């Protein structure tokens, strides 16, 4: 069943790796009431759009290891950032992807997903389904605040 609510992660998730001129991308932006697609200016490598409690991002293809040529300003759908407090209130506590919970602690995440692939003072990151899934916390790793799901950036 297709998700028709543009404020939900599952609405946007099928777009990973698709270009900004893909018919499905254009259709989803229109459904969300956004007529102008994100445009990557010549001095940038990404462009984002806030949609409800999320931010969706397009990257230049070479940032994510894709060897494709696009027209000026076009990008590849590469990421979704879920801002938990806003997402929770706007979606009536809709489930988070990958079985994350709004009140997850660091300990619970490590138990569920194993040792993170990388971490810092305020985030933990895993590779899940070939995507970089990162849990961002408040200072001191106390409160789970954001969840980002991105195509990994190539070094």
PyMOL commands that set and color helices and strands:
alter all, ss='L'
color gray80, all
select helices_A, chain A and resi 9-13+23-31+61-64+84-90+97-99+106-113+139-141
alter helices_A, ss='H'
color red, helices_A
select strands_A, chain A and resi 46-51+54-59+76-83+118-119+123-128+131-137+144-151
alter strands_A, ss='S'
color yellow, strands_A
deselect
rebuild
show_as cartoon
